[in-house]
Amino acid sequence: MKQGDLRRALMVVTLLCAVLFLYLYWQQTSRQEPTLIFNYEHAFLPNYKKPQPPQWTWECVNQRCERRHVTTSHQSKLQSLATCGMLCGSMQLWPQPTGPVTLGSRAVSFNHLQMELMHGVAGPAKAMLEQAYRAFNDSVVSLVQRAEYVKDHPDVKKFIVKVTVNHPEIVRLKLDTSEGYNVVVKAYNDEIVANVTAKTFFGARHGLETLSQLIWWDEYAPGGGSLRVLKGATVQDAPAFPYRGLMVDTSRNFMSIETLKRVLVAMAASKLNVFHWHITDSQSFPLVVPGYPEFSRTGSYSPDMTYSPEEVRGLVEFARLRGIRVLLEVDTPAHAGNGWTWGPKAGLGELAVCVNEKPWNIYCGEPPCGQLNPDNPAVYTVLENLYKYLLDLSGEREIFHIGGDEVNLECWAQHLQKNVVANNYTDLHDLWGDFTLKAISRLQQANGGTKIPHVIVWSSKLSQRPYISKYLDKSNVVVQSWGASQWTDTPDLIADGYRVILSHVDAWYLDCGFGRWRETGEAACDPYRPWQTVYSHRPWQQFHLPKNQIMGGEVCLWSEQVDESSLDARLWPRAAAFAERVWTDPQLDLATFNIHEDVYTRLNTHRDRLVARGIGAEALWPQWCSQNPGMCL
């Protein structure tokens, strides 16, 4: 072949390759695939399976879905379990709304590309609402099991979501912020219109979450499956308690930011509104503090097991857009060891004592030991600067958690015995109380001289008589009561006029029941708290406590025996059971403690939603029970 012919042949091949590349690129970009709205590692990723011929169909009999084997006589009226569950008997909303609810018995198909947001919200709430809508849209997309369904012909041409917020200037969640909302879904000719009305963005966000729960995937829809929504519905709703918290400890075992985002996604789905981040303890100090880099350098497990300021602020904003406030807790004066040992090298003296001391069971409740040195003035300066940093990171100015529990007086007695200050105290509880007063004073200075309205402390001996009235000001100190519900702590606190957050260990501690993790000392809290125990705990009814002094409740997960590989299953769906207790506060039969079948069914549906959204929630029961409602109870 001549050189000129070879050159022409190469040019033709090159041109054909270019045309093929452009064609393949066009095919890839024009394909109608569900769109992920927010990015994080464990976000929902589609794993579509080829639809199989139905084996079972469900019929609504006496307000309950009954399973039938598919025969030729059923072919024209097949009904999936999801559709039967949404249209027959129980509503599938979690938590159950507190106001009137009417749900239609008919549904229409649509696809997520037909959804449109309409609103007239201005100011900072505008961007927040649009981000919340995108998260709502992602929840809807997570249900999709067949990408090609967007090419089908749904029942409607448009799905309009209209949102009205009466007070768009409110962009920070506070205890008195309205979180109520109304949702009305109606069909107009070939359109579905969902009106979400609320006083604040936070109520509107909850309304969008409820709207997402009126939508499901019908695998038996023509073509191999489609999204469906109720053709008509009205929901009025508002929470029973303003503080609905979940605490995760990331000091004993590190949890990545991506893992914590999953926690927040599930919290938002369950309408929990406070993420209490127990970020440090005597085991580790993973928080990067720019003014004191020694904290994380000497206290983290490794350089890549830390939380940068940018990561924390990003998580706080991620939470805020989902109606959740973040409380950052650096526990003091106890639970402060590794991370606090750099004082002498910095010329600040001993900031902490008893750090990693042996035998540990003399100086603390679990290894390693460590608590702050109450006699070192530098400790209070460091605390003030640390508090200022935490306030800046979280943006919180209404609620602040200072920790304050499980101080080991023997540690102070032995390490401060030669000190004049220590000798001035005949009762070291008074030293503990004075430390607390100084810490709260430094918190106020860190807040520009303004008192934090609600300073939270864990219940302890200091929150008991006779010390409590001397050291804890009931006008702004809130006690998180974590002892067993049968103990007198909570009733005494309320009798003394204090406001409380309830976290009773015998019901709302989710780390219990997994055996011992060490050979010496009391290494386990038993037994396991199943979701039924979590759900049935209603202490204000059981112990006749006035609700006006109960700010709310918080479910807690300490991480001695859990890390990010097991976090999801340890939390969910038990934390969701707790969420209905503090949002709805359903009545409790004290004679039998029986839980209605409806609760099992709704919680199982909610668990399936969480799984669809990328949460590794634990199963409630065998799948046979899901397919045969009421047969397992």
Secondary structure, 3 states (H helix, E strand, C coil): CCHHHHHHHHHHHHHHHHHHHHHHHHHHHHCCCCCCCCCCCCCCCCCCCCCCCCCEEEEEECCEEEEEECCHHHHHHCCCHHHHHHHCCCCCCCCCCCCCEEECCCEEEECHHHEEEEECCCCHHHHHHHHHHHHHHHHHHCCCCCHHHHHCCCCCCEEEEEEEECCCCCCCCCCCCCCCEEEEEEEECCEEEEEEEECCHHHHHHHHHHHHCCEEEECCCCCCCEEEEECCEEEEECCCCCEEEEEEECCCCCCCHHHHHHHHHHHHHCCCCEEEEEEECCCCCCECCCCCCHHHHHHCCCCCCCECHHHHHHHHHHHHCCCCEEEEEECECECCCCCCCCCHHHCCCCCEECCCCCCHHHHCCCCCCCEECCCCHHHHHHHHHHHHHHHHHHCCCCEEEEECCCCCHHHHHHHCCCCHHHHCCCCHHHHHHHHHHHHHHHHHHHCCCCCCCEEEEECCHHHCCCCHHHHCCCCCEEEEECCCCCCCHHHHHHHCCCEEEECCHHHHECCCCCCCCCCCCCCCCCCCCCHHHHHHCCHHHHCCCCHHHEEEEEEEECCCCCCCCCHHHHHCCHHHHHHHHHHCCCCCCCCCCCCCHHHHHHHHHHHHHHHHCCCCCCCCCCHHHHHCCCCCC
